[in-house]
Amino acid sequence: MSLPPSFPPVPSLGDEDFISLAPLWGLIRRYRRWLELAFLALVVLAGGLVSATYIVLPKRVGAGLEFTLNFPDAALGVYPNRLPFRPEDLLETSLLRGLYEQNNLQVYLKFDEFKSGFSLERAGEELDLLQKEFRARLDDRKLTLADREKIEAQYEAQLQSLPPTTYRLNFTQNARQARLIPPVLLTKILEEVLRQWSDDAVKQKKVLAFAARLPGQMSLPERGRDPLIAMMELLERTRVLAEGLGALARLPGGYQASLPDGTRLADLFLRLNFLQEIRIPQVRSALFGSIADPAQAASIERVFRLQVRIREDRLRLAQEKLRGALSTYRDYLA
């Protein structure tokens, strides 16, 4: 009886795929010190590359300062003395060059780079609301080209109707880290631009030289010997002075302005308030107390009634103008 032929045993799949990692771990343990040093060197090299990139590559930084022009007729583009006003006056070359030299900015950038870094744009809460409203309307994907053009035309029309009195002064710089103007100094420069422009407008352009009579030393005509006429003249002059100081205070940087003798705007306000609240009432009381003639007292009463009537007429005209403007605006929106 013959036996069947025998075959060599077939190794299992698991035994064939098994690879020992013991030699690899032994190699790693043998060169572990060198591997640690190499890894540390790579970390240092990567950190150096990042630092070099941070220092060498130019960066873009910027700052902005929002301000509002509150002097009379600012929305009409004229100063109180009727000279034309342009927002670009804030960025005159002579003004910027003075600030550039005063702050030693040549260590950071050239003057042409400094000047070109400034920009001026309209700003304000009303503008933000208008942009949000029309941006939401334009996001509608169902709008046709004609609808979009109509909405854009409406936006431009309403934009023109907004009073251009609020702006944002911006400055941007592209340079390496070592050549960037420090943020604190940059904020100071933006504030100085507004202050210097305000000083130049008041002292050189005389923008607060109102057409109305300016207060000064009182010189009354012969009939001015009447104490009542002198009192009325004093009240008118203090009113004009209050308007002038108020317009100056509303200018950007106006509160920082001062007279050659060091008197500040706040000091002038305090003196004016003392005159209006203390001295003039005392003079008025003394004047009225000295009047014994009934006819003269009646004349004074008529004068004060006339003043009240004039102020009421001014108020009524202002209200009518406001109602007319609101009516025109509603008709336009409709």
C-alpha positions in Angstrom: 0.0 0.0 0.0 1.6 3.3 -1.2 1.4 6.5 0.9 0.3 9.8 -0.7 3.1 12.3 -1.5 4.0 14.7 1.3 4.2 18.5 0.9 6.2 21.0 3.0 4.2 22.9 5.5 2.9 26.3 4.3 3.7 29.2 6.7 0.8 31.2 8.0 0.1 34.7 6.7 0.7 36.3 10.2 4.2 34.6 10.5 5.2 35.8 7.1 4.3 39.6 7.7 5.9 39.9 11.1 8.9 42.3 11.1 11.0 42.9 14.2 11.5 46.6 15.1 14.1 45.8 17.7 17.1 46.8 15.4 15.4 50.1 14.6 14.8 51.0 18.3 18.4 50.0 19.0 19.6 52.4 16.3 17.4 55.2 17.7 18.7 54.6 21.2 22.3 54.6 20.0 21.9 58.0 18.2 19.2 59.5 20.5 21.5 62.4 21.6 22.2 63.4 18.0 18.6 63.2 17.1 17.6 65.4 20.0 20.3 68.0 19.0 19.1 67.9 15.4 15.4 68.4 16.5 16.5 71.3 18.7 18.4 72.9 15.8 15.4 72.6 13.6 13.2 74.3 16.2 15.7 77.2 16.5 16.0 77.5 12.8 12.3 77.7 12.3 12.0 80.3 15.1 14.7 82.3 13.4 13.0 82.1 10.1 9.7 83.3 11.6 11.5 86.2 13.4 13.3 87.2 10.3 10.1 87.1 8.3 8.4 89.3 11.0 11.2 91.8 10.9 12.1 91.9 7.2 8.7 91.6 5.5 6.7 94.9 5.3 3.5 95.2 7.3 0.5 97.4 6.8 -0.7 99.3 9.9 -3.2 102.1 10.1 -5.1 104.4 12.5 -8.1 106.7 12.1 -9.8 109.6 14.0 -13.4 110.6 13.4 -14.4 114.2 13.8 -17.4 116.4 13.2 -17.5 120.0 11.9 -20.1 121.9 13.9 -19.4 125.5 12.9 -22.3 127.3 11.2 -22.9 126.5 7.5 -20.3 123.6 7.6 -22.8 121.5 5.6 -22.9 124.2 2.9 -19.2 124.1 2.5 -18.4 127.6 3.8 -16.8 129.0 6.9 -18.6 131.4 9.2 -16.8 134.3 7.3 -18.2 132.8 4.0 -14.9 131.6 2.7 -15.1 128.2 0.9 -14.3 125.2 3.0 -12.8 122.0 1.6 -12.1 118.9 3.7 -8.8 118.5 1.9 -7.6 121.7 3.7 -6.7 119.4 6.6 -4.0 117.7 4.4 -2.2 120.8 3.1 1.5 120.2 2.4 2.7 123.0 4.6 0.7 121.7 7.6 1.9 118.1 7.2 5.5 119.2 6.6 5.4 121.1 9.9 4.2 118.1 11.8 6.7 115.8 10.0 9.6 118.0 11.2 8.3 118.7 14.7 7.9 115.0 15.5 11.2 113.9 13.8 9.4 111.4 11.6 12.4 111.3 9.2 13.7 108.4 11.3 10.7 106.3 10.2 9.8 107.4 6.6 10.3 110.0 3.9 8.0 113.0 3.7 6.4 111.9 0.5 5.5 108.5 2.1 4.1 110.3 5.1 1.9 112.6 3.0 0.6 109.8 0.8 -0.4 107.8 3.9 -3.2 110.2 4.8 -6.7 109.9 3.4 -10.0 111.5 4.3 -13.5 109.9 4.0 -17.0 110.7 5.0 -18.2 109.0 8.2 -20.9 109.2 10.8 -23.8 107.2 12.2 -26.2 108.4 9.5 -23.9 107.3 6.7 -23.5 103.9 8.3 -27.2 103.4 8.6 -27.7 104.5 5.0 -25.0 102.0 3.7 -26.5 99.2 5.7 -30.0 99.8 4.4 -28.9 99.9 0.7 -26.5 97.0 1.1 -29.4 94.9 2.4 -31.5 95.9 -0.6 -28.7 95.1 -3.0 -28.2 91.6 -1.5 -31.5 90.5 -3.0 -30.5 88.0 -5.8 -33.8 88.5 -7.5 -33.0 92.1 -8.5 -32.6 92.8 -12.2 -29.9 95.0 -13.6 -32.4 97.9 -14.0 -33.5 97.5 -10.3 -29.9 97.6 -9.1 -29.2 100.7 -11.1 -32.3 102.4 -9.7 -31.3 101.5 -6.1 -27.8 102.8 -6.7 -29.2 106.0 -8.0 -31.4 106.4 -4.9 -28.4 105.7 -2.7 -26.3 108.4 -4.4 -29.2 110.9 -4.1 -29.7 110.2 -0.4 -25.9 110.3 0.1 -25.8 113.8 -1.4 -28.7 114.9 0.9 -26.7 114.0 4.1 -24.8 116.9 5.5 -21.1 116.4 4.9 -20.0 117.4 8.4 -18.6 114.1 9.8 -15.3 112.7 8.4 -12.7 110.2 9.3 -9.0 111.1 9.0 -7.0 107.9 8.2 -3.3 107.1 8.0 -1.8 103.9 6.7 1.8 102.8 6.4 3.5 99.8 4.7 7.0 99.2 6.2 9.2 96.8 8.1 8.6 96.6 11.8 11.6 98.8 12.7 10.3 101.6 10.4 6.7 101.7 11.6 5.5 104.8 13.4 4.7 103.8 17.1 0.9 103.6 17.7 1.0 106.3 20.5 2.9 108.7 18.3 0.6 108.0 15.3 -2.5 108.8 17.4 -0.8 112.0 18.6 -0.1 113.0 15.0 -3.7 112.6 13.9 -4.8 114.8 16.8 -2.2 117.4 15.9 -3.4 117.5 12.3 -6.9 118.6 13.5 -5.5 121.0 16.1 -3.1 122.6 13.7 -5.7 123.0 11.0 -8.1 124.6 13.5 -5.4 127.1 14.6 -4.5 128.0 11.0 -8.2 128.4 10.1 -8.8 130.8 13.1 -5.6 132.7 13.2 -4.6 132.9 9.5 -7.8 132.6 7.5 -9.9 134.4 10.2 -12.8 132.0 9.6 -14.6 133.3 12.7 -14.6 136.9 11.5 -18.4 137.1 11.4 -20.2 139.6 9.3 -21.9 140.7 12.5 -20.4 143.3 14.7 -17.6 141.9 16.8 -17.5 142.8 20.5 -14.9 145.3 21.5 -14.5 148.6 23.4 -17.9 150.2 23.5 -18.1 153.6 21.9 -21.7 154.9 22.0 -23.1 157.9 20.1 -24.5 160.9 21.9 -27.8 159.1 22.5 -25.8 156.3 24.0 -25.6 158.2 27.2 -29.1 156.8 27.9 -28.4 153.8 30.3 -31.1 151.8 28.6 -29.4 152.0 25.2 -26.0 151.2 26.8 -27.6 148.1 28.4 -29.1 146.9 25.1 -25.7 147.4 23.4 -24.0 145.4 26.1 -26.5 142.5 25.8 -26.0 142.5 22.0 -22.2 142.4 22.3 -22.2 139.6 24.8 -24.5 137.6 22.6 -22.2 138.0 19.6 -19.2 137.0 21.8 -21.0 133.9 23.0 -21.8 132.8 19.4 -18.1 133.3 18.4 -16.8 131.3 21.4 -19.3 128.6 20.7 -18.3 128.3 17.1 -14.6 128.2 18.1 -15.3 125.4 20.6 -17.0 123.3 17.9 -14.0 123.4 15.6 -11.8 120.3 15.8 -9.2 121.1 18.5 -10.9 124.3 19.3 -10.8 123.8 23.0 -7.0 123.6 22.8 -6.6 127.0 21.3 -5.2 129.8 23.4 -4.4 133.5 23.2 -0.8 134.8 23.1 -1.0 135.5 26.8 -1.9 131.9 27.6 -5.6 132.5 28.2 -7.5 129.4 27.2 -11.0 129.1 25.7 -12.3 127.6 28.9 -11.1 130.8 30.8 -13.0 133.0 28.3 -16.2 130.9 28.8 -15.9 131.3 32.6 -15.5 135.1 32.3 -18.4 135.4 29.9 -20.6 133.3 32.2 -19.7 135.5 35.1 -20.6 138.6 33.1 -23.9 137.2 31.9 -25.0 135.5 35.1 -23.7 137.9 37.8 -22.6 141.3 36.6 -25.3 142.1 33.9 -28.2 141.1 36.3 -26.7 143.4 38.9 -26.5 146.3 36.4 -30.0 145.6 35.2 -31.4 145.6 38.8 -29.6 148.8 39.6 -30.9 150.4 36.3 -34.5 149.3 36.9 -34.4 150.4 40.6 -33.3 153.9 39.6 -36.2 154.4 37.2 -38.9 156.5 38.9 -40.6 157.9 35.8 -43.6 155.7 34.8 -43.3 156.8 31.1 -39.7 155.6 31.0 -40.7 152.3 32.7 -43.4 151.8 30.1 -40.8 152.5 27.3 -38.5 149.8 28.8 -41.4 147.3 28.9 -42.2 148.0 25.2 -38.6 147.4 24.3 -38.5 144.0 26.0 -41.9 143.0 24.5 -40.5 143.9 21.0 -37.4 141.7 21.7 -39.7 138.8 22.7 -41.8 139.3 19.6 -38.6 139.3 17.3 -37.4 136.1 18.9 -40.8 134.4 18.5 -40.8 135.4 14.8 -37.3 133.9 14.3 -38.5 130.7 16.0 -41.5 130.5 13.8 -39.5 131.0 10.6 -37.0 128.3 11.7 -39.9 125.9 12.3 -41.4 126.6 8.9 -38.1 126.0 7.2 -37.7 122.7 9.1 -41.2 121.6 8.2 -40.6 122.5 4.5 -37.3 120.5 4.5 -39.0 117.4 6.1 -41.9 117.6 3.6 -39.5 117.8 0.7 -37.5 114.8 2.0 -40.7 112.7 2.5 -41.9 113.6 -1.0 -38.6 112.5 -2.4 -38.7 109.2 -0.6 -42.2 108.5 -1.7 
